[in-house]
Structures are given as C-alpha cells and as structure tokens.
Amino acid sequence: MAEGRPKYSPELRRKLVELVEAGHTPQELARTYEPAAKTIRRWYQEDRQEASERGSGSASTGRAGKAGKKRGGATGASASSGRSGEQGGAAKTRGKPGSSKGRRLAGKRVLESPAPEADAGGATAESIEAEQPEEALPSVTGEVIVEPEPEVVVDEQRDPADEAEGAADAEMDPEELLEIGLERADRGDAVYDSEGPEAALPLYQEALDLLDAAISAGVGGDAARRDWGITLERFGDAIFEVDGAGAARPCYEAWCDLAEALATEHATAQSLRDWSVALGRYGQVVLVEKGPEAALPYYQQVVELREDIVRERQSADAYQDWALALERYGAVQEAVEGLAETVETYRHALEVREALAEQHDTPQARRALGVAQERLAMAVLAADGAEAALPYFEQLAELFTELAEELGTEEADAERRQADTMLGKVQMAALDLE
C-alpha cells in the first residue's frame, strides 16, 4: 500500500489523549470518535511513556530552597506583564485555597460585554494561549504547561559570571545592582529559550542574588519585589523541567506568598491577575505531586480571582483569562468528579467564549468557541444521554463547517470531519433510544 498522509491528525490524537488523562475510557471515546479503542489506548500509553522519559531527573531542592529564602520572598506579581518596564514572560504559581475574596463559581455570572479592544499592551501570553484552549488545559498526569516567552536578544560579548563578581567586589550602588539583576534575568530568559532550562539556572540564581541585594538596600520598592518574584518563578520553571515538581515547589511557594501579599496591599486588577497566575503554577505542582483532587481548590480559586478581575476590568484579555481558567478548572474537575459533573463549568466557559466571539468575530475566537462547545456537548452526553446532547453536537458540526469553508486549511477541514463524525455517532445513538 502506498504511503500517504496519516489517517488521523496529530490534533485529534492529542485531544483524545487529553480526554483519557481526564478520566474517559478508550471504549467510551471510541463510541463518539472515529479511532478504535485499541488505537486510543496505544496513543495514551505512548504519550505516558514519553512523558515519563522527559520527567526523569534527580531532585534539586537545595538550589530552589536557597532562592526561596531570599528577601524577595515577599515579592510580586505574575509575569503576565513582565519585569519592570518590559514585555514579560507568562508564568503561574500558588496561593492558599479559600483565602480568595472572589465569588464561588456556582450561580455567578458577570457576562457584561467585554470591551471591544484589550487594554493597550495588555495582551498577555496567557491571553494568547486562550485562543487554543485545548492545548492549555492541565494534564492530570502532571505534565507542566510551558508558555512561550518573548524573544530576547543575548549579547554574546558579556560574561554574566564576571559581571556578577565585579558587582559584588566593588560593592556597587544598589541602583546598579538592580539594573544588573534585571539584565541577568533577561539573559536567563534568552538562554532558557535558546539553550534549555539547565543552562539558564546559573543566570537566574545570579539575578535573584543581585535583586535581593538591591531590595535589601531599599531600592526599587514593590516593582523590584515583583521583578524578584517573576525571576523566582522562571527559576522554578527551569528547575521543574530539570529536576521535577518537588524541586521547584519552594520557588513557586515563595512567589505565591509574595503575589498574595502584593494583591492584598494593592488590590489592582494586575496584582490580582499576578496572584491568580501564581496560584495556577502552584496548582500544577500539586497536580503532579498529589493528584487532581488536591489541586482542584487552587484551580477553583484562580477562576474566582479571574471573575473578580472581569468585574473590575471589562477587557477582552480579562475575559480570555477567565474562560481559560474555567476550562482548566473543568479539566481537573472532570478527573476528580467525572465528566457528567462538569456541565455547569463548561456551560459557563461557553458563555464567556460566546461573549468574546460576539465582540471579536475572528476565526481564532470562533474556533475557541467551537472547542468550548465540544466540551459542553461531551459533558451533556455523559450526564443526560445522546438525545439531550444532540443539539450541542449539531451546533458543533455547523460551527466547524463554517470555519473550514472560511479558512480552507487542512487542520480546519480535519476538525470539520471530526465534528461530523461525532454528530453521526450521537445521531445513531439517539435513534437507538427511540
């Protein structure tokens, strides 16, 4: 048989693996999706093996603990807007469940229309990620979600170690310590992206030491504390990849405590978002170490904080953050309580996506709406059966058909075919019930 393109797209494989990770059985998925149960099971086992190989590595709690004890430990906000005066790297971390002053999920709706345009410069890495929510959901097997960082140009002529030693030897002015610390942190980000996490660890450690010295000298105020926290978060990200969740925990824990302190002191939309991102990062660590049930309260608190932010800032990026938080919470809730219990969560996420699509009628917004529609359709199918779910699958097929006709790409056409296949299976199941 001549070779051709794969029968199933990588997007479908990834989606089905995520559903298995969320608690569905291959047999259950095969009744709705085209691949056979044995194919879905094989994909899941292969991904588990790859994740296990990537996650192996010795713990390195020493360096994480050292960084977490530094003075910044009362620091700042998430990397959503970056270090002081910069386009920052997205990041996430931890807080204490139950301490949020946000509303509980059930019965809360604040779907005033989002602002037609995001705040100037307010588009965050996580907001962009919200355009592809199926890739942003947390894996219940504990694989960390790594968000893209802005590209930073590295000056190859300067030696970070020499500069750090020179700064210490000369007992530099605190303002200079702060400036060099921020520069070192930026170099760490660039090296992380170009050479990998392990190569970035020394740069992050130097940056933390320099920033801590500047903060101890009374320079920079809360902005410097926030910069310290963002750097600690990135340091934790690198440790997570090299040594695992347990080694990164002290970094995320210290950063989350600081983000909570700054949010309490300032109570701005930005500080609340920083805290929510910090909680999300720490929730990932809990997900890896203790499982979805222990992590669920952290994801719920992120939802509450994001809802509070929407009340204060009616902007598109705030709504995208809120929708993404709901979808992530739904994925973890699904692993704990089962798909049938997620109907209200996914319905709420769909409402937010609908509001966004009305204000920003782009293919990306409508695709995100389609993914939210699919999640709700699957939840209704699990909770109430094929007949109740049929209208949701009909809307899903219609939406992806329109997208495929508009975009004309192979990916869009594959999603259209998959939606049609799902609709056909649900139609047959509904007829059998009659």
N, C-alpha and C positions, 0 to 999 in steps of 0.2 A: 504494500500500500504506500503510495507516495506521501511524503511528508507534507503537512500543511500547518496552518496555524492551530494552536491548542483549541480543543473543543470548548474548554471553559476558561473564562477570562481570569487574570490574577485578582481583579476586584471581587469577583464572585467567590473565589477561594478564600480571600481574606475575610469577606463578610461572613461566610459560613463557619470559618474557624472561630471568629469572634462570638458567634451565636453558640457554638459548642462550649466555648470557655464560659459563656454566661449561663450555662446550665441546660441547654437543649440537648436532646439525644440525636445522633445521626439519623436514626429511624424516623423521628419526628420531623426533622428538617427535610428528609427525602420525600415526605408526603406533600410538601409545599414547593420545594425547589427541585430542579431537574436532576442534579447528580444523585447517584445511588448512595445508600447509606455507607457502603464499604468505601466508596471514594471519599466521602466527607470524613469518615473515621481516619482514613490514611492521611489526608491532609492535616488533620488535627494532630496526629501522632508525629508527623514530620516537623510541624511547627513547634511542638513541645520539645522535640529533640534539639532543634536549632536554638531555641530559647535557653535550654539547659546548658548547651555548649557555650553560648555567649555569656551566660551568667556566672560561669565558674570563675573562681578567683579568690585569693586569700583576703581575709578581713584586714582593714587598716584603720582600726578605731583610734590609734594613737594620734595620727595627724588630724583627724576630724575632731577629736576631743580637744586638742590643743587650740584649734581655731575657734571652737565653740566657747571656750572660756575667755576669749579676749574681750576687751572692754566693749566692743561694738555690740556685745550681747544684749544691749537694749535697743538694737537698731531698727532699721527701717522697712520700707515698703517694697513691694514686689518689683521685679524687673520689667514690669509691663511698660513703663515709660523710660526705662534705662537709668544709668547713673546720672548724676547731676549734669544737666545741660546736654544730654546725649539721647540718641535713639537707642533704647536699651534692649537687652535680651529678655525674652519671655521667661518666666520662671514660676515656680509654685512651691508652697510649703505648708506649715502646720499651725494649729491653734488648739484650743480646748473646746470639745463639743459642749454645747449647752451654754456657752458664755456669750453667744451672739445675741444682739438685741433685735435681730431680724425676725420677721414673722415666720410661722410654721408654714410648711408647704400646702397643707390641705386647706382648700377654700380661699386661698389668697390669689387675687387676680388684679394686676395693675396694668392692664393692656391699653393704656392710653397710647395713641400713635407715637411711634418713635420719631425722633427728629429726622427730617429727610436727609441730613448730612451729619457725618460724625464730627465731633469736635476737631478743630484744627490740630493736626498732629496727634489725634487721639487714637488712630488706628493702631491696635496692639497686635503683637504676634498671635496672641490667643484669639483675638477677634478674627484675624485672617484664618486661623485654624478652624474657626466655627463654620466656615464655608464648606468644610469637609468633615462633618461630624462623625462619619463612620470611622474615620482614621483617628479621631481624637478620643474615643471612648477608652476608659481604663480597661486593661486586660486583667481578668480575675486570676490569671496565673501569675500576675505581678510584674509583667514587663513594663518598664518605665516608659512613659511617653516623653519623647525628646522633641522639643520645639525648636524651629530654626532660629538662629541668631543672625543679626545683621553682619554683613561682611565688614571686617576692619582691616585696614592695610597695615602690615607689620613692617617696621623699619628694621631691616636686616643688619644695619650697621651698629646697632646699640646692643650692648651686653647687659641684660637685666640684673644678673648677679653682681657685676661690677658696680652698677649704679646704686643698687641697694646697699652694698658695703660702703660705698663712698658717702651715701646719705647718712648712714649710721656713724661712720668715723668722724665726719665733720660736724655732727650734732646739728643737722640742718634746721632751718627755721620751720616751725610747724606747718606754715602755708606750703612750703616746698615739699614737706613730707606728704601732705595731702595731694598735691599735684602729681608727684611721682607715684604715689599709691594708686591713683586713678589711672595713670598711664600704664602701670604694671597690670592692673586688672583688665584693661582693654587689650593688652598684648596677650594676656591669658586667654581671653575670648577668641582672639585670632588664631592662636596656636591650637586651642581646642578644636576649632573648625578645620584647620589645615592639617594638623598632625595627630589629633586624637586627644582623649582626656588625660592620659598618663603624662604626656609631655607638658600639659598645662598646669599640673598640680604645683610645681615649684613657683610658678609665676603667681598663682592665686595665693599661695602661702605668703610670699613676699608682699603682695598687695595688702593682705589682711594685716600683716605686721606694721606696715607703714601707715595705713589708715588708722589702726588702733593707736599708734603713737600720736598722730595728729589729733584724734578725738580726745585722748588723754590730756593733751595740751590745751584743750578748749577751742579748737579750731573747727569750723565747718557746721556746727550745730546739728540740727535734725537732718539736714541734707547729707552731711557726712555720715551720720549714723545709718541713713538709708543706703548710701553707697556701700558702706561696710556690709550691710545685710545682703545686698544684691550680690556682692562678691562672695560672701559666705555661701550663698545659695548656689552659685556657679561652681564653687569649690566642692560643695556637696554633690552636685550633678556629676562632676568628674570622678569623685570617689565612688559614687553609686555605680558608674559604668566599670570602674576598675576593680572595686572590691565588694560591691553589693550594697543592698539597702541598709543592713545593720551598721556598716561602717559609716554610711552617710547620715545616719539618724541624728547624731549630735549637731551637725551643721544645720539641718533643717529645723531641729527643735529650737536652737538658739535664735535662728532667724524668725521663726514663727512667733516666739515670745516677743521679740522686738517689734515685729509688724503689728502685733496686737497692741503693744504699748503705744506705738505711734498712732494707730487708729483711735485708741481711747483718748489720746491727747488732742488730736486734731479733728477727727470725725469728718474728714472730707471724703468726697467720692473716690479720689485717688488713693487715700490711705486705706479706705475700706476695701478697695479692689486689691491693693497690695496684700492686705491681710487674707482676703479670700484666695488669692493665688498661693500664698504661703500655706494656707490650710490644705489646698489641693495637693501640694507637693508632699506635705507630711502624710496626707491620706494615702498617697501612693506607697509610701514606706510601710504604713500599717497594713495596706492591702497585701504587700509582699510578705511581710513577716507574720501577720496574724490572720489574714484572710478577709473576705468581703464583709462578714458580719461586724467585725471590729472596726473596719474602715467606714462603714455606712454613715455613722454620725458626722464624720468630717465632711463627706460629700454633701450631706444634707445642710450643714452649716454654710458651705460655700453657696448653695442655692439661696439660702436666706440672705446672705450678705449681698449677693448679686441682685436680688429683688429690691433690697434697700437702696442700692445704687441706682436702679432704674427709677425709683420714686424720686430721687434727687436729680438725676441727670437723664433726661429723655433724649438719649442719643442712640444712633444705630449701633455703635460699638458696645454700649451698655446692654442693649437688647441681645446682641450676638453672644456676649459673655453669659448672659442669663440663660439663653437657650442651650448653650454648650454645657453649662453647669447642670441643667435639668437632664440633658441626655446622658451625661456621665453618671449622675446620681441614679438614673434609671438603669444603666448597665449594672451597677453594683447592687442595686435593689433587686434586680432580676436574679442575680446569682444567689442572693440571700432568701428571697421570698417566693421566687418563681415568676415566670413571665406574666401569668394571669393577674398578678398583684400590681403590675406596673401601668395599668391602663390609664389611671389618672395622671401619673407622672408624664407619660408620653403624650397624653392629650394636652396637657399644659404646655409641653415643649412645642407641640404642633401649633398651638395658638400663638405662641411667640414667633415662630417661624412664619406663620401666615401674616402677622402684623409687619414683619420685616419685608416679606415679599411684596406686600402692598405698597410700601414706601420706596422700596428699591427693587424694581422689577427687572432683575438681571438673571441670566442663566444660572449663575452661581447660587443666588438666593432661592431660585425655584428648584434647583437640584437639592439644596439643603432641606427645602420644604418636602420634596419627594422622599428623602431618606427618613425624615420625621414621620411622614405619612406611612411609610412601610413599617416602622417600629410600632406605631399605634395599631396598624392593621394586624400585625402578628400578635400583639397583646390581646386585642379583641378576639381574635381567632382562638387563642388559648383560654380566654375567660368565658366566652359566650358561644363559641362554635362558628361553623362555616357560614351559616345563614346570616348571622349578625355581622360577620366580618366582611361579607361580600361587597357591600357598598364602598368600604375603605379600599379594597383591592381594585375595584373598578376605577376609583379616583386615582389610585396609584398608577395604573396602566395608562390612563388618559394623560396624566402629567408627564410621564417619561416618554410617551409617544410624541407629545408636543416638543419636548426637549430634543429628542432625536431628530425630528424634522427640522428644527431650528439650527442645531449645531452641526449635524451631518458628520459626526466623528464616530470612529469605531467604538469608543468607550460608551458614548451615549446610546448607540444602537444596541450594544450588549446589554445595557441596563433596561432598554425598552423590551428586548426579547425576554429578559428575566422577569420583568413585571408581567408580561403577557403570560408566561409560563405559570407564575404564581396564581394569576387570576384564573387561568384554566383549571388548575387543580382545585381551587376553592369552589369554583362553579360546579365541578363534578361532585365534590363533597356535599355541597348544598343540595344538589339534585338527589343524591343518595338518601339524604334525610327526608326528602319529600316522598 
